[in-house]
Amino acid sequence: MPIATVNPANGETLMTYDALGAEEIERKLATAEDTFRTYRTTSFAERARLMHRAADLLDADQDAIGRVMTTEMGKPVKQARAEAAKCAKSMRWYADHAAGLLADELPADSDVKDSGASRVLVRYRPLGPVLAVMPWNFPLWQVIRFAAPALMAGNVGLLKHASNVPQTALYLEDLFRRAGFPEGCFQTLLIGSGAVEDILRDPRVRAATLTGSEPAGRAVASVAGDEIKKTVLELGGSDPYVVMPSADVDRAARTAVTARVQNNGQSCIAAKRFIVHTDVFDAFAEGFTAGMAALKVGDPLDEDTDVGPLSSEQGRRDLEELVDDAVENGASVLCGGERPEGFGERGWYYAPTVLADITPEMRVHQEETFGPVATLYRAADLDEAVTLANDSPFGLSSNVWTRDESEIDRFVRDLEAGAVYVNGMTASHAAFPFGGVKRSGYGRELAEHGIREFCNITTVWHGA
Ligand SMILES: O=CCCC(=O)O
């Protein structure tokens, strides 16, 4: 895939870039390693000062970088600005909390004595240059949620971003440079995916984090495994959204629309499978379908657009194939199910779609729908709702709507997912761990769990 900005709203190629050659890659790796040697010794206070400065710069750039993101991958511009604002806020959170999250830990006195020591402490030391392989769907946020904790921990970052968001990738490198981070703390590598293996095998790269598809995760994790390097993987999701009779069904239906179509439906934690108790199925289906059908599909640069185009022609083709397969196998189309009218051949739009009467043979039952397409299931009772929710190879997050405490306990106990959101929709936050189980990956981003993933957790033992 060429490294280029291609506007998904009209298919126009706006910018193309040459991939870095071997010498440039070598120079960047050497810079990362050199910088790490000194940067690792800087204080939390100094790193926090730089991170705050980067957050201020990003806040000032919200409009400009928002338009760049929209032009590169098609998200509605108001959502792009909100993404930039969330990044700045999260950068400040890490600036303010990293010292506490990574403070030395003191084991219990009885254990220290039992080990024969006079004193023991556990220190979180940085690992070194970390390679981040990142996707286009949240082109700023996916990177910042790696970079902010990693840089605050004293690591340095090398970014291989998705090939369709090169301007955003270069913006990020420039942002950290303008903030005053030493040259080499955060570098963008404009490379194709074929160049990743050699970089990952380079001894100067200590670890890798990847957010993206299952095949990409498998490829990076197998090379890293071969090199005995730590990885964190955040892969796909097909999150369930369960609605039980005691829920506020109107609110659940309204929230379901946003939960499904945020980011044009291209979010790993978007709710994708809507599992509704039979007693409230009709009311939910009616409200949800009406909400989906009423969304304004259009140019993502327009302020009032709710749903823009998919990021690529291939992405739309993949989604269409899933819908067509479901319909051929008996699914009912409650709304959408086709390209929206009025765009002709221009842009990679797809109408917000609700499919019902889903059966296990349909591809949509097992695969991730990366676009504004929802599947609707009827559950006879709590047991069936839990079984349906877990009947997926993925386990990223989950959403449940109920006011019944015993049902909440059951969902929290039994749902196979990295998060359970009760009476609300999943949204990532700097302070809460983020990641999945099953084929959604492993390890955690964000919070103390995320910042510690790329640390050398060092036991310091003093004899009596
Ligand atoms: O695509 C997955 C990440 C979405 C988010 O963190 O909001």
The ligand as an SDF file (V2000), in Angstrom:
LIG
                    3D

  7  6  0  0  0  0  0  0  0  0999 V2000
  -10.3270    1.4150   18.0900 O   0  0  0  0  0  0  0  0  0  0  0  0
  -10.2000    1.3060   19.3130 C   0  0  0  0  0  0  0  0  0  0  0  0
   -9.8900    2.4010   20.2950 C   0  0  0  0  0  0  0  0  0  0  0  0
  -11.0170    3.3180   20.5240 C   0  0  0  0  0  0  0  0  0  0  0  0
  -10.8530    4.2020   21.7400 C   0  0  0  0  0  0  0  0  0  0  0  0
   -9.9270    4.0760   22.5230 O   0  0  0  0  0  0  0  0  0  0  0  0
  -11.7200    5.0520   21.9310 O   0  0  0  0  0  0  0  0  0  0  0  0
  1  2  2  0
  2  3  1  0
  3  4  1  0
  4  5  1  0
  5  6  2  0
  5  7  1  0
M  END
$$$$
